Amino acid sequence: MTMHFRTIKDAIETLLVNAASGQYRVRGYPDQAFNAAEFADTDRLVQVYYDGGNFPNTSSGRGPYDHRMTFKIQLIASRAAQCDLTVLNDLSATQGQLAAALAAVEPAAKGVDDSIDELIDLVFNVLMDGDNLHLGLSDPVGSRWIERIEKQEPYARGDRAVAEATMDLTCRRTEEVPTTDLLGTVDVIKTDIQNQGDTAARASVEVETT
Amino acid sequence: MNLRELAESHLGVTLENANHFGLPIVFISPSGVTYDAIQGQVLYDTRAVTDLGVEIIAHNPVVTVRKSSLTRVPLASEKGTWAVKIPATPSPTASTETYILGRQSEDGGSLGFVRFYLSKTVQS
């Protein structure tokens, strides 16, 4: 039986893909060897993966298997410096026009910082949207919440600047596992146990078979 | 001519000769002054190791020119931005690409060359 965290991860990915509108790309695994130029078409990439979970112990050992799970939403943006290349590439441009174009250059580090902030904004609004309380699934998902956002300083990779941020999305769902428990058809061994002074009382002992 | 002067004069061949590694380079100063007719060497790709220890080949052009051929040495630290045009491919007749000076240049000092690290630019 497929565990629910896998379904939920796919649901998060689907939600983000449906809301992307060309503003970012989505990948359902953490690729550590990405190339900044690889996502140059949109400049932004979102990677979703299951980070871990914990299960509060139950005394019966049979569940319910309440899965408190954490997903990592890794956000990556890359940006080159921006300027008016039409002026810089124009051989007839005057000195004043060239100077104005160079004065208006937006450094890559500034552009990428703005870009990752906007991406955080976009993704947060998708995942925390009231309509997405259950992350687009028909079955309820409990306590969906973005607990933490961590952003790193931009760094240079190749001829671009890259910025990264990570969101921790937590939620709960009771997992279902296959069982060979025969609770409905257990062997029942009835044995006469007489309590002292009570000749009418009887007790039964149920023996579980696995 | 001492050995250092001799080494510097060799830059005319190793960096500037179009039959060797020389390619046309154009610098545009923050005040819009164009410095062309400069020949230099361009290394288009560099090997790098990422934070995760992965070795990559990054498109990260590096331009090396003979310092004595420059009427003004561009500095990434000065106020304003320098633009640098280089051939898109290692051919003197290739179309040009425009970059900006990304970080501080590396001054070869006594060896007589300056190395510039370029940053990509896109249309705003």
Interface residues (C-beta under 8 A of the other chain):
Chain A: Q32 A33 N35 A37 A80 A81 Q82 C83 D84 L85 T86 L88 N89 T94 Q95 G96 Q97 L98 A99 A100 L102 A103 A104 V105 E106 A108 Y155 A156 R157 G158 D159 R160
Chain B: I28 P30 S31 G32 V33 T34 A48 T50 D51 L52 V54 I56 A58 H59 N60 P61 G80 T81 W82 A83 K85 T96 T98 Y99 I100 G102 R103 L118 S119 K120 T121 V122 Q123 S124
